[in-house]
Amino acid sequence: MKAAMSGVLMFVLGGCSFISDPVSLMTAPKLPADEETLMGAINSQKPENSNIIRPRNSSDPSSIRVKDLNNDGIMEAVVFYITPNEDVQIHGMILQQQGNSWVKKLDFEGEGTMLETFDLIDITNDGNFEIVAGFSRGEEGVQNGLVVYTYDNDALEKVLQLPYTHFEMTDLNGDKIKELTVVSLQKYELSFITTYQFDQATHDFKELAKLDLGKNVEKYYNIVSGKVAKDKEGIILDTSIVSNSSTTKLIIMEDGALIDILKEDAAYKELPVESEDIDGDGILEIGLLEEPMGWDDDILEDIPYFYTYYQWDGETHLANMKNGLKFVLQRYQDEDNGFFLTFPAEWHNNLTIDPNSDKNRYLKFTMTDSGETVAEVKFFSLREWESAKSDWKVLVRKKDQVIGYKGELSKNGKKHNKDVAPIERKGN
């Protein structure tokens, strides 16, 4: 579906997004009149041999963004396009709405050959929206470039330019004013996290704090920011260190300094696990792996690990699972087949997977104190499924396979904690 959609216009108008439906390959879908007018203005103003581009890494994949950038009551549209045969390949364009038409106000040069991210954010805390764009040359191991542009009085100013790997808008110091926190990484050479805040008096970004994250970082495969405790905001960096093994850093700001509150190796795991707000309470949890009891002698590839999530208590420094991290939720997750099972909190440390199980054929979940079987997952061929389907529920159905499930994920009639769905088909 993503491939089919790649050539279809996606953009935001007045806070509403739309995706044209590419059902017909014979005729282009017709856009609403105002969107068609904007698209026509862009196409008439951009160079002949250029193409509109959208960001590769952004929560909003739209190629065109529309906002009142300078808070004057008039809407502007921002779009990036590429001219592959020129020395400067990436360009931006700003158009302004005038009545029922759109008029180009200016073009500006970008950096590199790829648009990594593109957002319109009030990053200077003045009520206006800045153009925040990340550029790269598509080369692995080379840092990208982040540029912040302000637009006012029909003029564009570049107010910040620096290397970056990832950025987040945060309020780490709790002053109710958003900061820009930037992660910079050069594989196995250096890694820093730096927090900046715009100074209205000097009209420049001021560095608030910087933390050296060490040299043993291969990449950051997941970065999230938000509440990490009830009254504390932070950033969680899930970090690849060697091969598939990883760890997690939880960064907060205290007394004007950035600190990692986790004890070294407190969040070490053999395989990547993404930290997230797993239970939907508005607070981020750290994702860890736990090996089921009885699997000590098996090789890494064969072990059906539990994914277990912990939340920081908001106070303890050098926190780990024994001190400062509290258990929230445990699940079994099959990334390859797109499903997971979430278990009641009271089963934690009393649930295992039978050592005779095979994670690619059959899994039996049992209680360690009683040996009771509480859930089963089995992989069937289509032929096998026909004779077994009366005893199993469908968990995942594929062209040549059915994954079936038995069991009720509850104990003593209790509902699953925090009403998280016990069985989930990922992506469905």
Phi and psi in degrees as a GROMACS rama.xvg file:
@    title "Ramachandran Plot"
@    xaxis  label "Phi"
@    yaxis  label "Psi"
@TYPE xy
-61.8822  -40.8093  LYS-2
-65.4525  -39.2052  ALA-3
-66.1667  -28.7424  ALA-4
-86.9589  -7.96823  MET-5
-60.8841  -29.172  SER-6
-96.103  6.27632  GLY-7
-95.7403  136.987  VAL-8
-64.3853  131.424  LEU-9
-132.857  124.05  MET-10
-159.374  172.098  PHE-11
-112.911  131.234  VAL-12
-128.883  120.663  LEU-13
58.3427  31.5121  GLY-14
87.1745  -1.31733  GLY-15
-111.922  134.516  CYS-16
-105.066  153.669  SER-17
-144.628  154.712  PHE-18
-127.738  120.948  ILE-19
-68.0228  139.298  SER-20
-85.6021  114.34  ASP-21
-87.1802  47.9895  PRO-22
-68.2808  -45.7991  VAL-23
-91.6622  128.748  SER-24
-93.1315  -2.74297  LEU-25
-92.5217  -33.4399  MET-26
-133.267  145.283  THR-27
-72.1171  142.183  ALA-28
-65.5182  143.803  PRO-29
-84.869  130.236  LYS-30
-88.2445  154.247  LEU-31
-57.0548  156.547  PRO-32
-57.6019  -46.3936  ALA-33
-67.4227  -37.1658  ASP-34
-70.5041  -37.8911  GLU-35
-65.7305  -36.3154  GLU-36
-64.4004  -44.3397  THR-37
-63.5657  -45.2323  LEU-38
-62.6606  -39.2495  MET-39
-64.209  -39.1  GLY-40
-64.8886  -41.7823  ALA-41
-63.6588  -47.6383  ILE-42
-63.1124  -32.7816  ASN-43
-76.6962  -21.102  SER-44
-99.8455  -24.5779  GLN-45
-80.6084  155.353  LYS-46
-59.6511  156.93  PRO-47
-58.1258  -49.3814  GLU-48
-95.7745  42.8657  ASN-49
-121.975  158.954  SER-50
-132.673  138.142  ASN-51
-65.2887  138.784  ILE-52
-123.216  156.732  ILE-53
-121.948  157.871  ARG-54
-67.3702  144.838  PRO-55
-77.9981  -35.1488  ARG-56
-129.126  94.503  ASN-57
-158.885  147.161  SER-58
-67.1586  -22.0999  SER-59
-115.997  107.899  ASP-60
-82.4066  7.59121  PRO-61
-59.8948  145.779  SER-62
-90.6194  -22.4036  SER-63
-125.651  129.688  ILE-64
-118.613  138.9  ARG-65
-123.723  122.541  VAL-66
-153.974  163.518  LYS-67
-84.3597  91.904  ASP-68
-61.6421  -44.8464  LEU-69
-107.429  16.1524  ASN-70
60.8614  38.0412  ASN-71
-106.971  9.1824  ASP-72
85.1381  2.15772  GLY-73
-116.352  132.837  ILE-74
-80.255  141.7  MET-75
-117.631  153.108  GLU-76
-118.986  138.189  ALA-77
-122.096  134.129  VAL-78
-145.054  147.027  VAL-79
-110.835  145.925  PHE-80
-140.215  161.962  TYR-81
-120.138  137.785  ILE-82
-116.892  90.965  THR-83
-64.2702  -19.4687  PRO-84
-99.5794  9.82588  ASN-85
-108.837  161.523  GLU-86
-62.0803  -47.1601  ASP-87
-93.9475  114.619  VAL-88
-94.3408  -35.4361  GLN-89
-101.008  132.808  ILE-90
-133.415  153.637  HIS-91
-114.633  155.722  GLY-92
-135.973  136.767  MET-93
-115.73  127.74  ILE-94
-117.965  153.765  LEU-95
-122.247  140.009  GLN-96
-79.6895  126.077  GLN-97
-129.69  100.978  GLN-98
65.9559  -124.135  GLY-99
-96.9823  10.4706  ASN-100
-126.154  169.084  SER-101
-121.661  132.118  TRP-102
-119.179  132.152  VAL-103
-70.9346  131.12  LYS-104
-98.2953  -39.1816  LYS-105
-168.576  159.421  LEU-106
-109.768  153.686  ASP-107
-145.998  155.793  PHE-108
-86.4194  140.395  GLU-109
-97.4348  -159.149  GLY-110
-128.975  158.885  GLU-111
63.4634  -153.629  GLY-112
-126.064  -4.73426  THR-113
-136.31  141.281  MET-114
-93.7549  109.291  LEU-115
-82.9825  -43.9484  GLU-116
-147.561  156.949  THR-117
-157.764  115.736  PHE-118
-140.096  153.911  ASP-119
-110.782  108.637  LEU-120
-135.436  144.219  ILE-121
-80.9453  82.6902  ASP-122
-88.3217  -14.9629  ILE-123
-100.568  1.19168  THR-124
59.5208  38.1587  ASN-125
-117.389  7.87486  ASP-126
90.726  -10.3553  GLY-127
-99.1436  161.56  ASN-128
-103.572  129.384  PHE-129
-95.5651  153.922  GLU-130
-90.0739  115.661  ILE-131
-112.196  115.929  VAL-132
-131.573  137.9  ALA-133
-111.352  134.508  GLY-134
-124.354  155.656  PHE-135
-150.117  172.721  SER-136
-106.673  10.3595  ARG-137
71.9007  19.061  GLY-138
-101.492  126.348  GLU-139
-68.242  138.493  GLU-140
87.4689  -4.38256  GLY-141
-105.836  132.003  VAL-142
-66.7094  148.237  GLN-143
-83.5164  172.991  ASN-144
-117.483  129.902  GLY-145
-104.947  131.228  LEU-146
-128.733  134.58  VAL-147
-114.708  124.385  VAL-148
-114.087  139.346  TYR-149
-108.537  146.146  THR-150
-125.31  122.483  TYR-151
-159.797  146.83  ASP-152
51.6683  42.9071  ASN-153
59.8938  23.216  ASP-154
-129.569  149.174  ALA-155
-113.848  133.686  LEU-156
-125.573  135.546  GLU-157
-89.9715  108.634  LYS-158
-99.7359  -11.4127  VAL-159
-155.277  136.795  LEU-160
-147.386  122.319  GLN-161
-158.605  158.471  LEU-162
-72.151  149.855  PRO-163
-158.784  159.217  TYR-164
-110.711  -36.3098  THR-165
-157.246  150.029  HIS-166
-136.717  153.434  PHE-167
-136.447  146.65  GLU-168
-91.6982  122.833  MET-169
-136.28  171.509  THR-170
-134.353  70.1617  ASP-171
-70.8989  -31.4328  LEU-172
-90.8491  0.57442  ASN-173
69.5221  24.3064  GLY-174
-93.333  8.96032  ASP-175
68.4545  14.1345  LYS-176
-118.779  126.652  ILE-177
-67.2648  141.529  LYS-178
-114.864  166.176  GLU-179
-104.673  116.712  LEU-180
-110.446  124.546  THR-181
-117.668  131.942  VAL-182
-103.255  128.682  VAL-183
-121.095  132.91  SER-184
-140.719  132.103  LEU-185
-121.638  116.045  GLN-186
-46.2315  121.517  LYS-187
58.4087  16.3965  TYR-188
-119.487  -51.2244  GLU-189
-157.732  153.889  LEU-190
-154.762  128.113  SER-191
-133.153  153.428  PHE-192
-124.329  130.004  ILE-193
-132.593  136.23  THR-194
-110.573  128.123  THR-195
-118.621  152.316  TYR-196
-138.363  140.016  GLN-197
-74.4735  131.066  PHE-198
-100.398  111.037  ASP-199
-63.6675  -31.4005  GLN-200
-68.7217  -43.1029  ALA-201
-95.6899  -6.06374  THR-202
54.1158  48.1037  HIS-203
-153.393  161.986  ASP-204
-86.3868  133.827  PHE-205
-109.471  132.992  LYS-206
-75.7859  120.483  GLU-207
-87.3523  -41.8421  LEU-208
-163.167  154.74  ALA-209
-144.144  140.669  LYS-210
-133.278  130.281  LEU-211
-79.2358  121.429  ASP-212
-95.5839  2.91573  LEU-213
97.0281  174.243  GLY-214
-104.28  -6.74585  LYS-215
-91.8504  31.3358  ASN-216
-100.828  124.714  VAL-217
-84.5748  -50.4258  GLU-218
-164.387  164.442  LYS-219
-104.226  111.313  TYR-220
-89.7012  -10.4142  TYR-221
-158.975  126.834  ASN-222
-131.996  126.203  ILE-223
-134.801  149.023  VAL-224
-131.282  157.852  SER-225
147.659  -156.358  GLY-226
-70.9262  128.698  LYS-227
-111.029  -4.46077  VAL-228
-157.699  174.814  ALA-229
-54.6821  -44.3399  LYS-230
-122.259  29.7515  ASP-231
-140.109  129.511  LYS-232
-99.4393  147.774  GLU-233
-160.392  -175.339  GLY-234
-127.996  133.75  ILE-235
-110.379  127.025  ILE-236
-116.563  110.63  LEU-237
-85.5158  122.5  ASP-238
-124.473  121.353  THR-239
-78.7451  132.203  SER-240
-116.435  -47.0798  ILE-241
-143.393  126.423  VAL-242
51.126  -124.53  SER-243
-90.6438  -10.6308  ASN-244
-70.6081  152.5  SER-245
-152.581  172.496  SER-246
-145.146  179.169  THR-247
-132.775  139.724  THR-248
-114.885  134.112  LYS-249
-115.836  110.142  LEU-250
-104.796  129.161  ILE-251
-130.127  173.008  ILE-252
-117.836  128.37  MET-253
-135.48  131.914  GLU-254
52.1582  39.7356  ASP-255
78.2378  6.83079  GLY-256
-122.172  145.048  ALA-257
-85.7994  133.518  LEU-258
-138.047  151.234  ILE-259
-97.1008  115.865  ASP-260
-85.3083  -5.97849  ILE-261
-86.8343  141.765  LEU-262
-65.4724  145.937  LYS-263
-56.218  131.566  GLU-264
68.1868  8.67943  ASP-265
-64.1191  -27.9807  ALA-266
-117.615  29.4953  ALA-267
-68.8131  141.379  TYR-268
-148.058  148.64  LYS-269
-72.987  -24.8579  GLU-270
-133.515  157.943  LEU-271
-66.2898  136.484  PRO-272
-134.933  129.864  VAL-273
-86.9392  129.074  GLU-274
-77.707  146.584  SER-275
-167.909  174.911  GLU-276
-82.9199  84.72  ASP-277
-72.6132  -28.1412  ILE-278
-107.518  4.70387  ASP-279
70.8824  25.2579  GLY-280
-94.5741  5.89068  ASP-281
87.3737  0.543443  GLY-282
-119.875  133.232  ILE-283
-73.3321  142.438  LEU-284
-113.108  153.832  GLU-285
-92.374  127.503  ILE-286
-90.8157  128.259  GLY-287
-128.369  168.555  LEU-288
-109.258  140.915  LEU-289
-129.937  130.608  GLU-290
-81.0404  129.728  GLU-291
-63.3274  147.627  PRO-292
-61.6865  134.853  MET-293
100.944  0.936663  GLY-294
-110.835  19.8937  TRP-295
-59.9256  -34.9315  ASP-296
-93.2252  3.24047  ASP-297
-89.8882  154.863  ASP-298
-76.4372  156.875  ILE-299
-51.6381  -44.3143  LEU-300
-65.0815  -22.9031  GLU-301
-94.0701  -14.2822  ASP-302
-77.7188  125.383  ILE-303
-86.1358  83.4153  PRO-304
-65.6187  149.7  TYR-305
-85.585  141.317  PHE-306
-94.1186  120.514  TYR-307
-124.536  138.36  THR-308
-120.04  133.798  TYR-309
-125.03  149.848  TYR-310
-118.527  136.924  GLN-311
-69.2046  146.871  TRP-312
-82.2534  -3.90651  ASP-313
85.9351  -1.42155  GLY-314
-130.263  -43.5634  GLU-315
-73.0093  128.602  THR-316
-92.4654  158.203  HIS-317
52.8705  45.2948  LEU-318
-74.2367  149.997  ALA-319
-149.342  -173.119  ASN-320
-64.6447  -24.5857  MET-321
-87.3613  -23.6423  LYS-322
-147.241  109.689  ASN-323
103.987  -18.7246  GLY-324
-113.801  127.362  LEU-325
-109.513  137.564  LYS-326
-63.751  138.003  PHE-327
-119.4  -48.3734  VAL-328
-161.274  148.323  LEU-329
-131.81  142.245  GLN-330
-146.108  161.031  ARG-331
-103.903  129.976  TYR-332
-128.588  128.434  GLN-333
-113.101  96.6304  ASP-334
-64.8741  -40.5737  GLU-335
-65.0341  -36.2065  ASP-336
-103.532  -0.461667  ASN-337
72.0898  43.4529  GLY-338
-147.773  161.34  PHE-339
-147.937  155.568  PHE-340
-116.359  128.621  LEU-341
-107.509  133.862  THR-342
-107.873  151.103  PHE-343
-59.0425  144.895  PRO-344
-59.3444  -33.5461  ALA-345
-70.9925  -10.3705  GLU-346
-84.6306  -12.0233  TRP-347
-59.0518  136.078  HIS-348
69.3624  8.11551  ASN-349
-132.359  16.2427  ASN-350
-125.064  137.633  LEU-351
-141.473  178.882  THR-352
-116.788  126.759  ILE-353
-50.032  128.474  ASP-354
-61.426  -15.5442  PRO-355
-84.695  0.697075  ASN-356
-72.5219  159.058  SER-357
-130.32  117.485  ASP-358
-64.7164  -12.9605  LYS-359
-103.02  1.62719  ASN-360
-135.339  -48.8609  ARG-361
-156.39  132.634  TYR-362
-126.617  130.929  LEU-363
-121.691  118.742  LYS-364
-95.8725  124.863  PHE-365
-131.69  157.824  THR-366
-86.7851  133.733  MET-367
-72.1551  -27.5263  THR-368
-80.3528  -30.1008  ASP-369
-119.734  -15.5923  SER-370
78.2917  1.01187  GLY-371
-62.4642  135.137  GLU-372
-84.3806  122.574  THR-373
-109.544  -16.0328  VAL-374
-163.102  150.036  ALA-375
-137.919  144.452  GLU-376
-130.369  130.02  VAL-377
-135.448  143.682  LYS-378
-101.878  121.933  PHE-379
-115.955  143.982  PHE-380
-73.0527  165.035  SER-381
-61.1123  -36.4309  LEU-382
-68.3203  -43.5054  ARG-383
-62.6767  -36.2697  GLU-384
-64.5714  -35.7691  TRP-385
-58.955  -35.7837  GLU-386
-90.7004  -12.2574  SER-387
-108.68  -11.4282  ALA-388
-65.0973  -19.8885  LYS-389
-70.2227  -20.9046  SER-390
-104.196  -5.5122  ASP-391
-128.322  154.322  TRP-392
-100.391  146.502  LYS-393
-74.6349  125.097  VAL-394
-100.079  -49.555  LEU-395
-140.529  133.545  VAL-396
-115.811  127.855  ARG-397
-120.445  178.392  LYS-398
-63.2898  -37.081  LYS-399
-121.854  12.7133  ASP-400
-158.668  149.136  GLN-401
-126.573  132.005  VAL-402
-102.217  120.076  ILE-403
-105.443  160.685  GLY-404
-136.301  140.891  TYR-405
-128.608  144.109  LYS-406
124.836  162.939  GLY-407
-122.156  118.927  GLU-408
-82.2577  68.8745  LEU-409
-153.642  162.045  SER-410
-138.742  129.007  LYS-411
56.2829  32.377  ASN-412
78.6267  1.18192  GLY-413
-77.8562  143.869  LYS-414
-74.2391  156.275  LYS-415
-62.241  142.971  HIS-416
-61.5012  136.802  ASN-417
59.2823  20.3957  LYS-418
58.0855  28.6572  ASP-419
-75.1689  136.579  VAL-420
-59.3292  126.143  ALA-421
-71.2914  -32.5018  PRO-422
-121.56  128.792  ILE-423
-138.745  131.695  GLU-424
-95.4639  109.976  ARG-425
-63.7347  133.283  LYS-426
86.6013  -5.37899  GLY-427
